[in-house]
Amino acid sequence: MPSKPAGTLYRGREGMWSWVAHRITGVGIFFFLLVHVLDTALVRVSPEAYNEVIGTYKNPIVGLMEVGLVGAILFHAFNGIRLILVDFWAKGPRNQRKLMIGVGVVWVVLFVPFVIRHLTHVFGG
């Protein structure tokens, strides 16, 4: 009888970790959208206050947070497509590992150039 890891029923394979990452990125994107809607709504109340709030976003810390946001959005989007394939494609469950590797490859191919370009704007002027 194979032994289970202590404290969990899960084996820690790609399906479990993609599930965890999908939930974390979804919550992060939700909170970004909440703040985005609220600060954008501020323009109707006071354009001066809106400009002041937007001005506070122009710093390197927010620039790094934007990198995290784009990474989360890319992963969440491509992992969502993977989940659709696993759920609705007959061969999806058998190819779950390959699909997860595909998500990772596409994520890296799109994310790395963005990070390079974005950080040069954030730190380079």
URUR-V493220 format. One record per residue. N is the residue number from 1. RES is the residue in one letter. PHI is phi in degrees with one decimal (999 if undefined). OMEGA is omega in whole degrees, 0 to 359 (* if undefined). Layout:
n-><N N>
res-><RES RES>
phi-><PHI PHI>
omega-><OMEGA OMEGA>
//
This chain:
n-><1 2 3 4 5 6 7 8 9 10 11 12 13 14 15 16 17 18 19 20 21 22 23 24 25 26 27 28 29 30 31 32 33 34 35 36 37 38 39 40 41 42 43 44 45 46 47 48 49 50 51 52 53 54 55 56 57 58 59 60 61 62 63 64 65 66 67 68 69 70 71 72 73 74 75 76 77 78 79 80 81 82 83 84 85 86 87 88 89 90 91 92 93 94 95 96 97 98 99 100 101 102 103 104 105 106 107 108 109 110 111 112 113 114 115 116 117 118 119 120 121 122 123 124 125>
res-><M P S K P A G T L Y R G R E G M W S W V A H R I T G V G I F F F L L V H V L D T A L V R V S P E A Y N E V I G T Y K N P I V G L M E V G L V G A I L F H A F N G I R L I L V D F W A K G P R N Q R K L M I G V G V V W V V L F V P F V I R H L T H V F G G>
phi-><999 -67.9 -84.1 -94.3 -60.5 -62.1 83.8 -149.8 -94.0 -91.3 -94.1 78.6 -83.2 -59.4 -63.4 -68.5 -69.7 -68.5 -62.9 -61.7 -63.9 -63.7 -67.9 -64.1 -66.4 -62.8 -66.1 -61.9 -64.8 -58.8 -66.8 -60.8 -62.7 -60.7 -63.7 -61.6 -64.9 -66.0 -72.7 -71.8 -64.8 -63.2 -63.8 -75.7 -80.1 -154.9 -58.3 -66.1 -64.7 -60.4 -60.5 -67.0 -64.0 -62.1 -61.9 -70.2 -79.8 -89.8 -146.3 -62.3 -64.3 -67.6 -59.7 -69.2 -65.0 -64.3 -61.2 -61.8 -63.0 -64.8 -60.2 -65.4 -63.5 -61.6 -62.5 -60.8 -65.7 -72.4 -68.3 -62.9 -63.8 -60.3 -64.0 -61.5 -64.8 -63.9 -77.0 -113.3 -102.8 -57.2 -90.3 -57.0 -60.6 -70.6 -104.4 -58.6 -64.2 -62.8 -63.6 -66.7 -63.5 -61.2 -58.9 -62.8 -65.7 -62.8 -60.1 -64.7 -61.3 -88.0 -77.9 -60.4 -61.1 -61.3 -59.8 -60.5 -66.0 -66.3 -68.9 -66.6 -75.6 -66.9 -101.1 -98.2 101.6>
omega-><181 180 178 175 182 174 181 175 186 181 180 180 186 180 180 183 176 177 180 181 179 179 181 179 178 178 178 178 178 181 174 181 177 179 180 179 181 181 176 177 180 181 179 181 182 179 179 178 178 180 179 179 180 178 179 180 185 176 185 180 178 176 176 177 177 176 178 179 180 176 179 181 180 180 183 181 184 175 176 176 178 180 177 179 179 183 190 178 184 181 183 181 179 183 184 180 179 179 179 176 177 176 180 181 180 179 181 182 180 187 184 177 177 182 180 182 183 182 174 176 182 186 184 179 *>
//
